[in-house]
Amino acid sequence: MKITFLGPPGSGKGTQAERLAGELKIPHVATGDILRDSVTKRTPTGKKVALYLKEGKLVPDEIILAVVLEKIGTMRNFLLDGFPRTLRQAKQLDRVTGIDIVIFFQISEDTIVARLSNRRVCPTCGKIYNLITDPPRVDSACDRCGVALRVRDDDREETVKRRLVVYREETVPLVAYYSEKGVLRYLDADGDPDVVNSRIKGILFPR
């Protein structure tokens, strides 16, 4: 099965994708993780990516397409998280491989801002926490590494709001695109993670 999660930043796509991919035993391809890894390693591409993330802008299609299409290769099953984000990306993906189902995460912008402004990340292992919904055991320190947690530049409130503006302009048209293809399904992404996980499974495996 080839699945992609579509929705605004902070809607829970990453959390649910990691969990579902583990349950279904299929690769979880997270665009954000791939890009941030390039930033951490300070590759030539990573240096370019860092500038876009800091300003709350979408990374250009040519960069995204190259890293994602290389990653999925000839995979027969995968769960895409954070890709595609533009119509160009979606059409290019269709030329390489079809998508069986697209799940669109719906959630209010106020909830998104609250979620992301409370998100923290470990600079060593990359584990993500939320001070409200998934806090570390020790305040401001990673449970795994004991390292002080950080706020990513793209999670600061002012940056989040800019990201949402960009999202509406660039990504929302994908809803119409996939709806016309008959593969789009709507998901209420607000609520407890276990409840949202059950809703996703209800979409994928209707009784």
C-alpha positions as CSV (number, residue, x, y, z in Angstrom):
1,M,0.0,0.0,0.0
2,K,1.2,3.5,-0.9
3,I,-0.1,6.1,1.4
4,T,0.6,9.8,1.9
5,F,-0.5,12.1,4.7
6,L,-1.5,15.6,3.6
7,G,-2.1,18.5,6.0
8,P,-0.7,21.6,7.6
9,P,2.4,21.7,9.8
10,G,1.6,20.7,13.4
11,S,-1.5,18.6,12.4
12,G,0.1,15.4,13.7
13,K,1.2,13.8,10.5
14,G,4.7,12.9,11.7
15,T,3.5,11.3,14.9
16,Q,0.8,9.3,13.3
17,A,2.9,8.3,10.3
18,E,5.7,6.9,12.5
19,R,3.2,4.9,14.5
20,L,1.2,3.6,11.6
21,A,4.3,2.7,9.5
22,G,5.5,0.6,12.5
23,E,2.1,-1.1,12.8
24,L,1.9,-1.9,9.1
25,K,5.6,-2.7,8.8
26,I,6.1,-0.4,5.8
27,P,8.8,2.3,5.3
28,H,8.0,5.8,6.8
29,V,9.4,8.4,4.4
30,A,9.4,11.7,6.3
31,T,10.4,14.6,4.1
32,G,11.2,16.9,7.0
33,D,13.6,14.3,8.5
34,I,15.4,13.9,5.3
35,L,15.9,17.6,4.9
36,R,16.9,18.2,8.5
37,D,19.4,15.5,8.2
38,S,21.0,17.3,5.3
39,V,21.0,20.5,7.4
40,T,22.7,18.8,10.4
41,K,25.4,17.3,8.1
42,R,25.8,20.7,6.5
43,T,25.8,19.3,3.1
44,P,25.6,21.8,0.1
45,T,21.9,21.0,-0.1
46,G,21.5,21.3,3.6
47,K,22.9,24.8,3.7
48,K,20.3,25.9,1.2
49,V,17.5,24.1,3.1
50,A,18.5,25.8,6.3
51,L,17.8,29.2,4.9
52,Y,14.3,28.3,3.7
53,L,13.4,26.7,7.0
54,K,14.6,29.6,9.0
55,E,12.4,32.0,7.0
56,G,9.4,29.7,7.2
57,K,9.4,29.1,3.4
58,L,8.8,25.9,1.5
59,V,12.0,24.2,0.2
60,P,12.0,24.5,-3.7
61,D,10.5,21.6,-5.6
62,E,13.7,20.6,-7.3
63,I,15.4,19.9,-4.0
64,I,12.4,18.1,-2.5
65,L,11.8,16.0,-5.6
66,A,15.4,14.9,-5.8
67,V,15.7,13.7,-2.1
68,V,12.3,12.0,-1.9
69,L,12.3,10.2,-5.2
70,E,15.8,8.9,-4.5
71,K,14.6,7.7,-1.1
72,I,11.5,5.8,-2.2
73,G,13.3,4.3,-5.3
74,T,11.4,1.2,-6.2
75,M,9.6,0.7,-2.9
76,R,6.3,-1.2,-3.3
77,N,4.9,0.0,0.0
78,F,5.5,3.2,1.9
79,L,4.0,6.0,3.9
80,L,4.9,9.5,2.8
81,D,4.9,12.2,5.4
82,G,5.2,15.8,4.2
83,F,5.2,15.0,0.5
84,P,4.0,16.1,-1.9
85,R,3.4,19.8,-0.9
86,T,2.8,21.3,-4.3
87,L,0.9,20.3,-7.4
88,R,4.2,20.0,-9.3
89,Q,5.5,17.6,-6.7
90,A,2.3,15.6,-6.9
91,K,2.3,15.3,-10.7
92,Q,6.0,14.3,-10.7
93,L,5.3,11.7,-8.1
94,D,2.5,10.3,-10.2
95,R,4.9,9.9,-13.1
96,V,7.1,7.7,-10.9
97,T,4.6,5.8,-8.8
98,G,0.9,6.0,-8.0
99,I,-0.6,6.8,-4.6
100,D,-3.3,4.4,-3.3
101,I,-4.8,6.7,-0.7
102,V,-4.2,10.3,0.6
103,I,-5.4,11.2,4.1
104,F,-6.0,14.9,4.7
105,F,-5.4,16.0,8.3
106,Q,-8.0,18.7,9.2
107,I,-7.3,20.8,12.3
108,S,-7.8,24.4,13.4
109,E,-4.9,26.9,13.0
110,D,-5.1,27.9,16.7
111,T,-4.5,24.3,17.7
112,I,-1.6,24.1,15.3
113,V,0.1,27.3,16.7
114,A,-0.3,26.0,20.2
115,R,1.1,22.6,19.3
116,L,4.2,23.8,17.4
117,S,5.1,26.6,19.8
118,N,5.3,24.0,22.6
119,R,7.3,21.5,20.5
120,R,10.9,20.7,21.5
121,V,13.5,18.6,19.8
122,C,16.7,16.8,21.0
123,P,19.7,18.1,19.0
124,T,21.5,14.7,19.5
125,C,19.0,12.0,18.7
126,G,16.2,14.0,17.0
127,K,13.4,12.8,19.3
128,I,10.5,15.3,19.4
129,Y,8.5,16.3,22.5
130,N,5.6,18.5,23.2
131,L,5.5,20.3,26.5
132,I,1.7,19.9,26.7
133,T,0.9,16.5,25.2
134,D,4.2,14.6,25.3
135,P,6.6,16.3,27.8
136,P,10.0,14.8,28.7
137,R,10.3,13.2,32.1
138,V,12.9,15.7,33.2
139,D,12.0,19.3,32.4
140,S,13.7,20.5,29.1
141,A,15.9,17.5,28.8
142,C,15.8,14.5,26.4
143,D,14.7,11.2,28.1
144,R,17.2,9.3,25.9
145,C,20.2,11.5,25.9
146,G,19.8,13.9,28.8
147,V,20.7,16.7,26.4
148,A,18.9,20.1,26.7
149,L,16.0,20.3,24.3
150,R,15.7,23.1,21.7
151,V,13.1,25.0,19.8
152,R,13.5,24.6,16.1
153,D,13.6,27.8,14.1
154,D,10.6,26.7,12.1
155,D,8.6,26.0,15.3
156,R,8.7,29.6,16.7
157,E,5.3,31.2,16.7
158,E,6.0,33.9,14.2
159,T,7.5,31.4,11.8
160,V,4.6,28.9,12.3
161,K,2.2,31.6,11.2
162,R,4.2,32.3,8.1
163,R,4.4,28.6,7.3
164,L,0.6,28.4,7.5
165,V,0.3,31.2,5.0
166,V,2.6,29.4,2.6
167,Y,0.8,26.2,3.2
168,R,-2.6,27.7,2.2
169,E,-1.1,29.1,-0.9
170,E,1.0,26.2,-2.1
171,T,-0.5,23.0,-0.6
172,V,-4.3,23.4,-0.3
173,P,-4.7,23.0,-4.1
174,L,-3.6,19.4,-3.6
175,V,-6.9,18.7,-1.9
176,A,-8.8,19.3,-5.2
177,Y,-6.1,17.4,-7.2
178,Y,-6.4,14.2,-5.2
179,S,-10.1,14.6,-4.7
180,E,-10.6,14.5,-8.5
181,K,-8.5,11.3,-8.6
182,G,-10.8,9.7,-6.0
183,V,-8.0,8.9,-3.5
184,L,-8.5,11.7,-1.0
185,R,-10.0,10.9,2.5
186,Y,-10.7,13.5,5.2
187,L,-9.5,13.0,8.8
188,D,-10.4,14.8,12.0
189,A,-6.9,15.2,13.3
190,D,-7.8,16.9,16.6
191,G,-7.8,14.8,19.8
192,D,-5.9,12.2,21.6
193,P,-3.2,10.4,19.4
194,D,-4.8,7.0,20.1
195,V,-8.2,8.3,18.9
196,V,-6.7,9.8,15.8
197,N,-4.8,6.5,15.1
198,S,-8.1,4.6,15.3
199,R,-9.7,7.1,12.9
200,I,-6.9,6.5,10.4
201,K,-7.3,2.8,10.6
202,G,-11.0,3.2,10.0
203,I,-10.2,5.0,6.8
204,L,-7.6,2.5,5.6
205,F,-9.5,-0.6,6.6
206,P,-13.3,0.2,6.6
207,R,-15.5,-2.5,7.9
